[in-house]
């Protein structure tokens, strides 16, 4: 279990305790302190004294969550990898459910859903019940035609790095993007491509905390929905002969959003480039 932590003093103990009390307990817990300036380092060391399964890395400077995940990947000794953000937490059955699904279906990635916790309202968004349970197995080709526009948080669920159990070998030639934002949007799909089978269970076994301090909540929408990750996917998937219909639709949606924000911010160059690309899609689109 990899837990990146930056100025996480408010939530880190709850996060780590949820991992320490898992039903499946044959785990190593790698906590990387990404140059925190609060009490995060102190809390990490205190937790390490309580549990020999905890390993730590303290960085002197903040390098961002992508670089932090990459540093942690170098420390992994087990056959499987999970991620958890330091302000979230997991149910006691989270790892056991993912592991059992992965092994039982002979998959390379297993995925669970999640529940949002709106901190400002002290409210949980419950959207899945026990009666809703199902499982679905995808090939990479099937996943790329399925991923967009689904209910129950599925698009986000499939994009974020957490809520998944990965075979470690998937990361042999993949590192997380280390730019300012979007490391998941630029990386998770590559892991699906390397995989042969992707298993999803329609059950929420973790809690995703929504708070005003998180990077997702404080980043401008044009960065959250940048067109660059979709362009990267389109370039590779076209060479592989995949069906591009959904990816082109995703680009179309993002490009329209970003070009309008760009124009409002005075970035005419980006606005015109995106408008050109959209015009060419419309001109050459096959009926």
N, C-alpha and C positions, 0 to 999 in steps of 0.2 A: 504494500500500500504506500503510495507516494503522496505526501501532503506538502505542497508549497505553502510557505507562511511569510507574509509581509505585514508588519504592524498588526498582528492578529491577537493581541492580548485579550480582547473582549470575548473571543469565540473559540480559541484554540483548544482549551481544555475540554469543552463539550465535544468538539470534533474528535479529538484523540480518544477520549473515553468511549465514544461510540464504536471506535475501531478495536480498542482493547477488549471490549466485552462481546465480540463476535462469537457466534456458535462455532464457526470454523476458525480455529485459533492457531493453525500452523502458518503463521504469517510473519513477515518482517515489516516494520513500520518505519519508513524513511521520511523524516521531517527535514525540509531544507529551509533554513532561515535566510530570506533574500534581503539581507542588509537592513533589517528592521531597526527602528530607532525608539521603540517602546520596550515593554517588558517581555517581548516574544522570546528572546534568547533565554532569559531566566526561566520562563515557563517550560520551554523545551527541555532544558537541563533537569528541571525538577521531575518532569514526566519520564525522562530517560532513567532516572534513579529508581522509579517505581516499576519499570518493565524492561527486562533485558532484550525484548524483541525490538525495542526502539533504537534506531540508528539516526545520527544527526549530521548535518553539514551546516556550518555557519559561514555565510558570505559577508565580506566586509562592505560591499557596495550593492545597491539594488540593481539587478540586471533584468528584471521582468519575469513574468510567469513562464514564458516559453523557455528561456534560458535556464530557469530554475528546474523545470521538468527535465530538461536535457541533462543537467548536472545529476539529478536523482537517478536517471536511467543508467548512468555509469556505475551506480552503487548497487544495482539490483543483482541478487544472487539466485532468486527463485525462477521458476518456469513460467510464472504468470504475473501480470501487472495490473494494478488498479490505481486510479487517481481519486483524490478527494480534496476539494477546496477547504481551506482552514475555517471558513465560516459556515460550512454545511455539516450535516451529520447523517449517519446511516442506521437503519434498523438492525437488530441483532442477527437477522437472517440474510442480510444483504450479500455477504461474500459466499455463504453456503448456497444460496439460491443460484447465484451466477455460476459458481463452480459446478454445481450439479447439472445445470442446463448445458454448460459448455461440454462437459464430459459425456452426458447422455446423448447429445445430438452430434457429437464428434465435430464441433465447430471450432473456429479459430478466435471468434469474438462472441461474447454473450452480453446482452444488453437488458437492463431493467429501466422502468420508468421512474418518475420522481414526483414529489409533492412540493409545491411552492409554499413557503412560509413568508407572509408579508409582515415584516417586522414592525413597520409603522402602525399597523392595525392590529397586531398580535393575532393574525388570522391565517389559517391554513386553507389552501385551495384544494379541496378533496375532489378528485375527478375520476377516480378508479375505485371500484368496489371489488370484493372477492368474487362476486358473480360475473364480473367482466373478464375474468382471466382467460387468456388464450396464449398460444405460442405460435411463432412463425419463423420459418427458416428461409434465408435468402442466399442466393449466389450474388457475387458482386454486381453482375449485370441486372439482376432483379432488383437489388437495392437501389441502384441509380435511377431506375424508372419509378420507384415507389416513394422516395424520401420526402417529396415536397407536398405541402398543403394538407397534411393529415391532422385530425383532431387529437386531443389528449397529449399535447406537447410533443408529438412524435418528431416533427422536424428538428426542434431543439434537442430532443432526447438523442437523436442519431448524430448530432453535430458535436456536442460537448464531449470532452475527454472522460469525464467522470460518469458513474453509473454503468460501467462496463468492466468486464474481465477480458484481458487480451493475453494471447500467447506471447511470451517474451520475444520469440523469434520474429514477430511482425516488425519489430523495431530495429532489425539488423541494419537497414539502410535508410531509416527514417528518423529525422529529428524534428522537434517542434520549431515552428517559425518564431523568430526572436525579435520581430518588430514591435511597435508600441501596442498593437491590438490585433486580435483575430487569429491567434495561434491555433485555436481549435478549428476554425473555418478553413484554415489552410493545411490542416494535417490529418484530421480524423478520416477523411475520405480516402487518403492514401493507404491507411491501414486496412480499410475495407477492400481496396484493390488487391493488396497482397494476400488477403485472406481467401480461402476457398468457400467457407460457409460462415454465415452470420446469423446468430440465433437471438431472437427477441422474445421476452416474456412480458405480457401486459399486466404488470404488477408494480406498484410503487414501493420501493424499499429504501428510499433515501429522501432527505429533505433539503431542498435548495432554498437558501435564505435570500430573500430580496430585500436589500437595504440600500439606502441612499449613498453609501460610501463605496459600493462595489464598482469595479471598473466598467462593467456593462451598463450600469445606471448613470455613470458620469461621462461616458464617451458619446460624442456626437453621432447621430444616426448614420451619417454618410460614411463614418469609419466602421460602425457596427455592420453595415450592409455594403461594404466596399465591393466593387465589381471585380477587383483583382483576383480573389479566390475562384470566382466562377470562370474567369478567363483562363486561369491556369488549368482548371478541370477540363474546360472545353478543348484546350490545346492537346492534352494527353488523351482524353477519351475519344477524340476524333481520330487519332492515330490508331487507337485500339479497335475502332469500328463499333463503338457503343452507340446506342440510340441517344441522340442529343436533344430531343424535343423538350424534355423537362429542364435541362440545363440552359437552353436558349431562353425558355420562358423565365427562368430565374434571373438570367442576365437582363432580360427586358425589364423586369420589375425593379431590379436594383438600379439599373442605369437611369431609369426615369426618376427614381427617388433621388439619386446622387446628383444628377444634372440640375434638377430644380434647386437643391440645396447649394450647389456650386454657383449657380447664377445669383442666388440671393446673397451669397458671400463674396461676390465679385470675381470669382474664378472663371472668367470667360473661356480661357483655353480649355479647361476640363469640360466645361459645358458644351463647347463646340465639338470636341472629340467624341463625347458620348452621344451627342445628337447625330453626328456622322455615322457612328456604329449602328444606332437604332434605325436610321434611314436605310442603311444597307441591308439590315435584317428584313425590313419591310419590303424593300425592293426585290430581294432575291428569295423571299420566303416561298416555300413550295406549298401550293394549295392542297 
